[in-house]
Amino acid sequence: MKLFKMMGCLMALIVALFLCGKSVEAKDIVIGFSGPLSGPAAEYGLNCVNGMDMAVKQINKTGGIKIKGETYNLRLEKLDDQIDPTRAVNNARRLQEQHKAVAIFQPITALAYAMMNINREKGHEFIMMAYTSSPKCAKIGNELTIVIPPTFSIYAQVFTKWAYDQGYRRAGIIVTNETYGVEWGDFFSKYFKKLGGTITDVKAANMYTETDFSSQITAVLATKPDVMLIGGPSATTALMVEQARNMGYKGGFVFIDQAQIDQMSPFLKGYQLMRNSIAVGTVADLPAEITPWFSKTLKENYKGMYTWEVALHYGAVVAVARAIQAAGSTDVRAIRKAFPKAYPLQGNEVPAQVFGLTADGRQKMLCSVQSVDKDGKLSKPQLQVWWAKTQKEFDAVKKLANIDPKIADFVWMKAEDY
């Protein structure tokens, strides 16, 4: 009899533990990532994941997400797609069907487009968190998409004006051969020609596999440009800079937003080879209260550099968590509807402040710009407010941002293409 009682107690304990385990598992809310985690672009994918993982841990550490009196933890599931659209779509299906991911992040433009073809399938919906500055992405009309960074059309507009003001009139273009690179070249060309400049030649390069760009550089230099729009991943863009300078190029550079000068500087032993250039501002110079803690925590716990991918993916995960809580539900459409309530995200919460969401789903984030002078010295960051329609709206953003003018200039720029 005692044996039966002991066995009964044991069975009850096993059932209780099982139910307890099921209960804990049920309180996880999954967000997914599909991106390059192996191959030439693995470092880029790792930077994205580092930012996401850091945000997930911080959110869970500080109390998780509260829904109707219950606490939920975020869980990150990540899959490698090796920059292959078919793999990316399959990964998205797996993340949604097996893990019930409410949001899936993708940092490659063409792959985000592929995943946007399936994220509204009935019963398998997920929010597409697209890390792309493509101007077209938010215009597709996919109501379950959030576009994380500003559109590069803002940078193209600012950069072409800088180039023209520097006296440059003849521009050559060598950019990554993916959709994003082609679009960048088109926007730069449009703005530069509108100012009165001439595009001398356009060449593409596979900047994920190539390391020798001498043929493209030779062809463009033969047209005698005084400035060149170049770029793709930072490491290979640095190689292109070095090769162009070694081949005698003395003109200026305009770097597309994927190419980050603070990531290029270690390869080039500083900024001297990037003299007379303009680019997205260095992420370490972001004037945010959280920056010292953020960079220290990243360095102590993760491999890799502090990049825009790290900072912006961190902020985007915080936005997802706040949207879920605002929705009071794990229903994907309810979360997407509640997204505007996730903002603002200020400098004591995220490294890159976000002030809202455009009607078509792009985050209202400041565009940071820095130039490198003839001596290889960086300018003070210039922060562009591109969505403000009135002086009153700009003044409200400026007050909320609370940027020290000694650290960065706050500028209202009127976007031509937004």
Secondary structure, 3 states (H helix, E strand, C coil): CHHHHHHHHHHHHHHHHHHHHHHHHHCEEEEEEEECCCCCCHHHHHHHHHHHHHHHHHHHHCCCEEECCEEEEEEEEEEECCCCHHHHHHHHHHHHHHHCCCEEEECCHHHHHHHCCCCCCCCCCCEEEECCCCCCHHHHCCCCEEECCCCHHHHHHHHHHHHHHCCCCEEEEEEECCHHHHHHHHHHHHHHHHHCCEEEEEEEECCCCCCCCHHHHHHHHCCCCCEEEEECCHHHHHHHHHHHHHCCCCCEEEECCCCCHHHHHHHHCCCHHHCCEEEECCHHHCCCCCHHHHHHHHHHHCCCCCCHHHHHHHHHHHHHHHHHHHHCCCCHHHHHHHHHHHCCECCCCCCCCEEEECCCCEEEECEEEEEECCCCCECCCEEEECCCCCHHHHHHHHHHHCCCCCCCEEEECCCCCC
